[in-house]
Structures are given as C-alpha cells and as structure tokens.
Amino acid sequence: MNYRNQRFVGAYALGNLGAFLFFIPLIGLSLPQRMTDVAPADPLRWLSWALLLGALVASAANIAGGAMSDWWFARHHSRRRLMQVGLILTLVSYAGLA
C-alpha cells in the first residue's frame, strides 16, 4: 500500500470515528428526551417510529448521495468541492438542531 492510500485509509477511519462520536449523544441522549417532551403519553412508541423512519430516510439518502457523488466525479473529476458543501451543510444542520 502506498503513502497516498495509507493517508486515505487513516482519514476515512477518523471520519467514521467522528461521525460515530457526534451522533451517539444525539441518538442516545437528546432524542429520547425530545420524544418525552413531544409525546408524553407514549414516548417509547414514538421513539421507535422515529428511529425506523430515520433509518429508512438514511438508507435512501445514502443511495441518492452515492449516485450524486458518482455523477459529480464523472463530471468534475474530483469530489473535494462536494465534500466541502457536505461539511458546510452538516454544520448548518447542527446549528439548526441547537
């Protein structure tokens, strides 16, 4: 494995770790509390539905995002700008959740 591939694997591993560390508090702590506020009569049922719907949306978004990324790469020969836009939109969404 050459140096460039090793850098990519390291960056990919750090990206996955970052995503895991940022989403665990959201799902593990914030979402159950929010469901208790939204549906105090039956929060567990609504939490289950929210998690199921979230998983379905995430699956569809993953497929759509992959297709868009492939289209972008075929047209521009780089995914760098697309990754920058994704990072900015993620930070904007965090500000909206706050």
MARTITI-712389 format. One record per atom (N, C-alpha, C): residue number from 1; atom name; x, y, z. Coordinates in steps of 0.001 Angstrom, whole numbers, plus 500000, padded with zeros to 6 digits. Example, Ala and Ser with C-alpha at 12.3 -4.5 7.8 and 13.67 -1.06 7.14 Angstrom:
2
SITE, 1, N, 513190, 494310, 507800;
SITE, 1, CA, 512300, 495500, 507800;
SITE, 1, C, 513200, 496700, 507800;
SITE, 2, N, 512850, 497750, 507080;
SITE, 2, CA, 513670, 498940, 507140;
SITE, 2, C, 512900, 500030, 507870;
***
This chain:
98
SITE, 1, N, 500848, 498828, 500000;
SITE, 1, CA, 500000, 500000, 500000;
SITE, 1, C, 500896, 501238, 500000;
SITE, 2, N, 500634, 502155, 499092;
SITE, 2, CA, 501475, 503341, 499026;
SITE, 2, C, 501022, 504399, 500035;
SITE, 3, N, 501793, 505478, 500134;
SITE, 3, CA, 501555, 506518, 501134;
SITE, 3, C, 500200, 507181, 500952;
SITE, 4, N, 499799, 507431, 499715;
SITE, 4, CA, 498528, 508095, 499459;
SITE, 4, C, 497356, 507229, 499926;
SITE, 5, N, 497419, 505930, 499684;
SITE, 5, CA, 496363, 505030, 500150;
SITE, 5, C, 496327, 504958, 501678;
SITE, 6, N, 497495, 504969, 502315;
SITE, 6, CA, 497536, 504942, 503774;
SITE, 6, C, 496907, 506205, 504355;
SITE, 7, N, 497164, 507353, 503733;
SITE, 7, CA, 496547, 508605, 504196;
SITE, 7, C, 495042, 508542, 504052;
SITE, 8, N, 494559, 508003, 502935;
SITE, 8, CA, 493124, 507904, 502721;
SITE, 8, C, 492479, 506991, 503756;
SITE, 9, N, 493079, 505859, 504017;
SITE, 9, CA, 492528, 504919, 504997;
SITE, 9, C, 492496, 505568, 506384;
SITE, 10, N, 493547, 506291, 506735;
SITE, 10, CA, 493568, 506989, 508022;
SITE, 10, C, 492494, 508060, 508109;
SITE, 11, N, 492336, 508851, 507050;
SITE, 11, CA, 491313, 509894, 507037;
SITE, 11, C, 489915, 509289, 507082;
SITE, 12, N, 489720, 508189, 506382;
SITE, 12, CA, 488423, 507512, 506368;
SITE, 12, C, 488089, 506986, 507763;
SITE, 13, N, 489064, 506398, 508426;
SITE, 13, CA, 488841, 505881, 509781;
SITE, 13, C, 488519, 507014, 510746;
SITE, 14, N, 489230, 508130, 510643;
SITE, 14, CA, 488938, 509275, 511506;
SITE, 14, C, 487564, 509864, 511211;
SITE, 15, N, 487167, 509880, 509956;
SITE, 15, CA, 485829, 510369, 509598;
SITE, 15, C, 484735, 509502, 510191;
SITE, 16, N, 484908, 508197, 510129;
SITE, 16, CA, 483922, 507294, 510728;
SITE, 16, C, 483875, 507449, 512243;
SITE, 17, N, 485021, 507589, 512871;
SITE, 17, CA, 485062, 507790, 514309;
SITE, 17, C, 484358, 509096, 514688;
SITE, 18, N, 484612, 510152, 513941;
SITE, 18, CA, 483962, 511432, 514214;
SITE, 18, C, 482453, 511353, 514068;
SITE, 19, N, 481986, 510698, 513013;
SITE, 19, CA, 480538, 510547, 512816;
SITE, 19, C, 479932, 509760, 513964;
SITE, 20, N, 480594, 508703, 514388;
SITE, 20, CA, 480103, 507888, 515494;
SITE, 20, C, 480036, 508708, 516780;
SITE, 21, N, 481096, 509443, 517074;
SITE, 21, CA, 481136, 510211, 518314;
SITE, 21, C, 480135, 511360, 518330;
SITE, 22, N, 479835, 511954, 517164;
SITE, 22, CA, 478900, 513066, 517125;
SITE, 22, C, 477441, 512613, 517145;
SITE, 23, N, 477136, 511454, 516584;
SITE, 23, CA, 475743, 511031, 516513;
SITE, 23, C, 475293, 510219, 517719;
SITE, 24, N, 476181, 509588, 518442;
SITE, 24, CA, 475779, 508800, 519605;
SITE, 24, C, 475115, 509681, 520672;
SITE, 25, N, 475675, 510840, 521038;
SITE, 25, CA, 474952, 511668, 522019;
SITE, 25, C, 473586, 512130, 521511;
SITE, 26, N, 473488, 512412, 520229;
SITE, 26, CA, 472204, 512853, 519679;
SITE, 26, C, 471158, 511765, 519816;
SITE, 27, N, 471490, 510553, 519415;
SITE, 27, CA, 470527, 509458, 519448;
SITE, 27, C, 470348, 508927, 520872;
SITE, 28, N, 471435, 508814, 521605;
SITE, 28, CA, 471355, 508201, 522926;
SITE, 28, C, 470798, 509085, 524016;
SITE, 29, N, 470979, 510389, 523908;
SITE, 29, CA, 470558, 511283, 524978;
SITE, 29, C, 469459, 512259, 524567;
SITE, 30, N, 469650, 512931, 523462;
SITE, 30, CA, 468731, 514003, 523081;
SITE, 30, C, 467403, 513492, 522544;
SITE, 31, N, 467430, 512495, 521699;
SITE, 31, CA, 466201, 512025, 521063;
SITE, 31, C, 465194, 511445, 522056;
SITE, 32, N, 465589, 510582, 522999;
SITE, 32, CA, 464597, 510101, 523971;
SITE, 32, C, 463988, 511232, 524800;
SITE, 33, N, 464800, 512206, 525185;
SITE, 33, CA, 464261, 513329, 525951;
SITE, 33, C, 463283, 514145, 525112;
SITE, 34, N, 463612, 514352, 523854;
SITE, 34, CA, 462728, 515106, 522961;
SITE, 34, C, 461407, 514368, 522759;
SITE, 35, N, 461463, 513055, 522641;
SITE, 35, CA, 460233, 512282, 522473;
SITE, 35, C, 459367, 512348, 523733;
SITE, 36, N, 459991, 512410, 524892;
SITE, 36, CA, 459221, 512571, 526124;
SITE, 36, C, 458518, 513924, 526137;
SITE, 37, N, 459160, 514938, 525586;
SITE, 37, CA, 458543, 516266, 525504;
SITE, 37, C, 457425, 516308, 524465;
SITE, 38, N, 457626, 515640, 523331;
SITE, 38, CA, 456670, 515686, 522225;
SITE, 38, C, 455451, 514810, 522496;
SITE, 39, N, 455679, 513600, 522982;
SITE, 39, CA, 454583, 512646, 523205;
SITE, 39, C, 454693, 512075, 524615;
SITE, 40, N, 454255, 512826, 525622;
SITE, 40, CA, 454422, 512344, 526996;
SITE, 40, C, 453606, 511104, 527328;
SITE, 41, N, 452521, 510847, 526586;
SITE, 41, CA, 451674, 509687, 526885;
SITE, 41, C, 452342, 508367, 526489;
SITE, 42, N, 453022, 508339, 525350;
SITE, 42, CA, 453624, 507090, 524855;
SITE, 42, C, 454943, 507379, 524125;
SITE, 43, N, 455964, 507829, 524856;
SITE, 43, CA, 457208, 508230, 524181;
SITE, 43, C, 457966, 507067, 523543;
SITE, 44, N, 457867, 505871, 524115;
SITE, 44, CA, 458615, 504736, 523579;
SITE, 44, C, 458115, 504352, 522187;
SITE, 45, N, 456802, 504357, 521990;
SITE, 45, CA, 456253, 504031, 520672;
SITE, 45, C, 456687, 505063, 519635;
SITE, 46, N, 456625, 506342, 519999;
SITE, 46, CA, 457016, 507391, 519059;
SITE, 46, C, 458512, 507387, 518789;
SITE, 47, N, 459296, 507049, 519805;
SITE, 47, CA, 460741, 506921, 519606;
SITE, 47, C, 461041, 505799, 518626;
SITE, 48, N, 460338, 504671, 518760;
SITE, 48, CA, 460540, 503551, 517832;
SITE, 48, C, 460195, 503942, 516406;
SITE, 49, N, 459089, 504639, 516229;
SITE, 49, CA, 458706, 505079, 514883;
SITE, 49, C, 459712, 506086, 514318;
SITE, 50, N, 460182, 506985, 515172;
SITE, 50, CA, 461164, 507981, 514711;
SITE, 50, C, 462461, 507302, 514279;
SITE, 51, N, 462908, 506305, 515050;
SITE, 51, CA, 464132, 505592, 514675;
SITE, 51, C, 463952, 504786, 513391;
SITE, 52, N, 462792, 504158, 513217;
SITE, 52, CA, 462525, 503409, 511986;
SITE, 52, C, 462493, 504351, 510783;
SITE, 53, N, 461776, 505449, 510909;
SITE, 53, CA, 461710, 506417, 509811;
SITE, 53, C, 463091, 506997, 509510;
SITE, 54, N, 463857, 507283, 510554;
SITE, 54, CA, 465214, 507794, 510362;
SITE, 54, C, 466104, 506809, 509630;
SITE, 55, N, 465975, 505529, 509948;
SITE, 55, CA, 466772, 504508, 509265;
SITE, 55, C, 466385, 504410, 507792;
SITE, 56, N, 465091, 504489, 507503;
SITE, 56, CA, 464644, 504429, 506101;
SITE, 56, C, 465124, 505646, 505315;
SITE, 57, N, 465011, 506823, 505907;
SITE, 57, CA, 465476, 508036, 505230;
SITE, 57, C, 466987, 508002, 505037;
SITE, 58, N, 467714, 507532, 506038;
SITE, 58, CA, 469172, 507444, 505915;
SITE, 58, C, 469577, 506469, 504814;
SITE, 59, N, 468856, 505368, 504690;
SITE, 59, CA, 469165, 504395, 503636;
SITE, 59, C, 468935, 504996, 502256;
SITE, 60, N, 467800, 505656, 502074;
SITE, 60, CA, 467504, 506275, 500781;
SITE, 60, C, 468485, 507408, 500483;
SITE, 61, N, 468827, 508192, 501502;
SITE, 61, CA, 469768, 509297, 501303;
SITE, 61, C, 471157, 508777, 500959;
SITE, 62, N, 471547, 507649, 501522;
SITE, 62, CA, 472841, 507061, 501211;
SITE, 62, C, 472921, 506654, 499740;
SITE, 63, N, 471868, 506036, 499244;
SITE, 63, CA, 471837, 505636, 497835;
SITE, 63, C, 471837, 506874, 496935;
SITE, 64, N, 470993, 507851, 497260;
SITE, 64, CA, 470924, 509076, 496445;
SITE, 64, C, 472249, 509845, 496508;
SITE, 65, N, 472848, 509924, 497685;
SITE, 65, CA, 474126, 510621, 497819;
SITE, 65, C, 475240, 509938, 497045;
SITE, 66, N, 475250, 508612, 497048;
SITE, 66, CA, 476249, 507879, 496268;
SITE, 66, C, 476087, 508110, 494780;
SITE, 67, N, 474838, 508106, 494312;
SITE, 67, CA, 474591, 508367, 492893;
SITE, 67, C, 475010, 509777, 492515;
SITE, 68, N, 474696, 510750, 493387;
SITE, 68, CA, 475089, 512126, 493105;
SITE, 68, C, 476606, 512279, 493126;
SITE, 69, N, 477275, 511594, 494051;
SITE, 69, CA, 478726, 511653, 494134;
SITE, 69, C, 479373, 511066, 492885;
SITE, 70, N, 478840, 509958, 492386;
SITE, 70, CA, 479363, 509366, 491152;
SITE, 70, C, 479161, 510289, 489966;
SITE, 71, N, 477985, 510915, 489883;
SITE, 71, CA, 477714, 511859, 488797;
SITE, 71, C, 478674, 513046, 488871;
SITE, 72, N, 478866, 513569, 490098;
SITE, 72, CA, 479761, 514716, 490292;
SITE, 72, C, 481188, 514361, 489881;
SITE, 73, N, 481663, 513182, 490290;
SITE, 73, CA, 483028, 512772, 489969;
SITE, 73, C, 483211, 512587, 488467;
SITE, 74, N, 482211, 512026, 487805;
SITE, 74, CA, 482306, 511837, 486355;
SITE, 74, C, 482372, 513182, 485635;
SITE, 75, N, 481726, 514175, 486186;
SITE, 75, CA, 481695, 515479, 485531;
SITE, 75, C, 482887, 516365, 485883;
SITE, 76, N, 483326, 516340, 487157;
SITE, 76, CA, 484361, 517266, 487623;
SITE, 76, C, 485689, 516591, 487964;
SITE, 77, N, 485745, 515271, 487971;
SITE, 77, CA, 486959, 514504, 488262;
SITE, 77, C, 487532, 514765, 489648;
SITE, 78, N, 486689, 515216, 490565;
SITE, 78, CA, 487101, 515423, 491952;
SITE, 78, C, 485848, 515513, 492819;
SITE, 79, N, 485947, 515005, 494039;
SITE, 79, CA, 484829, 515108, 494978;
SITE, 79, C, 485093, 516145, 496061;
SITE, 80, N, 486187, 516861, 495956;
SITE, 80, CA, 486586, 517803, 497002;
SITE, 80, C, 485530, 518875, 497240;
SITE, 81, N, 485026, 519511, 496197;
SITE, 81, CA, 484021, 520570, 496358;
SITE, 81, C, 482733, 519998, 496958;
SITE, 82, N, 482340, 518820, 496554;
SITE, 82, CA, 481145, 518172, 497077;
SITE, 82, C, 481309, 517857, 498568;
SITE, 83, N, 482491, 517451, 498981;
SITE, 83, CA, 482739, 517191, 500401;
SITE, 83, C, 482696, 518478, 501210;
SITE, 84, N, 483198, 519567, 500642;
SITE, 84, CA, 483151, 520853, 501334;
SITE, 84, C, 481707, 521318, 501529;
SITE, 85, N, 480897, 521163, 500499;
SITE, 85, CA, 479482, 521526, 500608;
SITE, 85, C, 478795, 520660, 501653;
SITE, 86, N, 479093, 519372, 501668;
SITE, 86, CA, 478514, 518476, 502662;
SITE, 86, C, 478895, 518858, 504079;
SITE, 87, N, 480138, 519238, 504290;
SITE, 87, CA, 480584, 519659, 505611;
SITE, 87, C, 479847, 520920, 506045;
SITE, 88, N, 479737, 521882, 505157;
SITE, 88, CA, 479033, 523134, 505482;
SITE, 88, C, 477563, 522858, 505804;
SITE, 89, N, 476905, 522030, 504998;
SITE, 89, CA, 475501, 521711, 505265;
SITE, 89, C, 475324, 520947, 506570;
SITE, 90, N, 476281, 520094, 506914;
SITE, 90, CA, 476215, 519387, 508191;
SITE, 90, C, 476327, 520365, 509355;
SITE, 91, N, 477249, 521314, 509261;
SITE, 91, CA, 477393, 522303, 510323;
SITE, 91, C, 476163, 523190, 510439;
SITE, 92, N, 475557, 523548, 509306;
SITE, 92, CA, 474320, 524332, 509324;
SITE, 92, C, 473193, 523535, 509991;
SITE, 93, N, 473121, 522245, 509688;
SITE, 93, CA, 472069, 521420, 510302;
SITE, 93, C, 472291, 521312, 511815;
SITE, 94, N, 473547, 521225, 512270;
SITE, 94, CA, 473810, 521210, 513713;
SITE, 94, C, 473361, 522514, 514368;
SITE, 95, N, 473614, 523628, 513688;
SITE, 95, CA, 473160, 524916, 514229;
SITE, 95, C, 471636, 524954, 514304;
SITE, 96, N, 470974, 524361, 513308;
SITE, 96, CA, 469511, 524307, 513339;
SITE, 96, C, 468990, 523429, 514454;
SITE, 97, N, 469682, 522346, 514760;
SITE, 97, CA, 469254, 521468, 515849;
SITE, 97, C, 469496, 522097, 517214;
SITE, 98, N, 470514, 522936, 517302;
SITE, 98, CA, 470820, 523577, 518591;
SITE, 98, C, 469716, 524538, 518960;
***
